[in-house]
């Protein structure tokens, strides 16, 4: 009894120690948890990071006052010059300056300049290089081109090159500012007058009927070349003493045709003689010729 009582506490201590020792499983055996699953899964709370706002960039520094001032001055000067130049061109186009009166010192100086330019034209140098074929002469002084339309403001230069063998004529002419109808454009009556005189020279007589077709505007203050010759295609339709003549008016530089004309000339008479004799008083040509005389006289 004594021994049994003595050993009982020792057994109890061993049992308690054995029950309190942890259970160790082999490494290849998976340990299963016998604890019940939690009713609500744990939630993880993320603490938001503080948002740091970046300050806006500082505004650019203002430009120096001197640069802004100079820029305004430059733009103002450019616009003033542009407006002044445009206004001057418009004024000269709509209201040109007064033209010099014929036979005045200003007019004679302008004529000298035109004659120098005339001698330097390629067509003039080419015609003068063949003096045996082309004879240079000035228009008669009793015609419109030699009197009423003379001077630098009219037909500043009007020179004729005549080929008697081929019966052809080439006229180099400068239309002055006084011959403009619309600003900057030569009047159609002045063009018709120059064509008439060129064809009368080839036809060796007055024009009985003439047709003019204006193709492009003929600008004033420009050089032009008139070419006139016999129209052989109309030879069968000519009457007794009549010849058909054709002519073109073209620019001296580009050779661009501005007008074409066809006419019938009566050999041995001039247009002025036919009007004075009364043969063309009631005709179209007679009224047109008289109108030109009244306009340029």
C-alpha positions, 0 to 999 in steps of 0.5 A: 500500500505504501509503495502503491501510494508512493508510485501513483504521483510519479506515474501521474507526472509522467502522463501529464508530461507525455500529454503535454509534449508536442506530436511530431510527424514524419516529413513525408506525412502531411499534417491535417488541421482538425480545427474548424474553418473560420466563419468569416475569412479574415479581411486585409485592410490596406491603408491608402497611401497619402496623395501628394499633389504636384504644384503647377509649373511657374509661369514663364518670365515676361519678355523684356520690354525692349524686345516687345517695343521693337517688334511693335515698331517693326510691324507698324513700319512694314504695314505702313510701307505696304499700304503706302506702296499699294495706294501709290500703285492704285493711284498711278493706275487709276489716275496716271500723272499728266503726260508731256505735251508734244514738242516740249523739252520733257517730250523731247527727252522722252522721245530720245529715250524711246529712240535709244530703246528702239535701236536696241530691239532685236527685231530692229537690229535684224532688219537693219542688218539687211539694208539691201532687202529692207528700207527704213522710213518714217511715216508721212507727216500729213497722216494721223500717226505723223501729226495728231498721234505724234509725241511720246504720249501718242505713237512715240516711235513709229518706224516702217521697214519696207520690202519692195521686192516682196511687197511686205511691210514691218512697222515697229510702234510704241503706244503711248499713255494718251492712246489708252481707253481703259487704264493701261489698255490701248484704245481699239481705234488707235490700233485700227488706225495703225493697222490701216496705215500699214495695210495701205502702204502694202496695198498702195492705195486707200482702204475700201473695207477693213475687218479687225479682230482683237485677240488679246488686250494691247497694253499701253506703254509697250512695243509692238510689231505690225506685219502687213503683206498681200493676201494671195488667198483672196486674189480671185475675189479682188475686183479691178484695181483692188488688192487684198491685204492682211496684217497682224499686230504682235508684241515685240518681245514675246511675239504674241498676236494681239490683233488681226486685220484684213482689208481691200485696198484700191490701188492708186488712191488714198482713203483721204482722197476718196472721202474728199471726192465723195465716193465714201461719204455714205459708206462705213469706212467714210464715217469711221475715217471722219470719226478718227479725224475728229477724235485726234484733230 
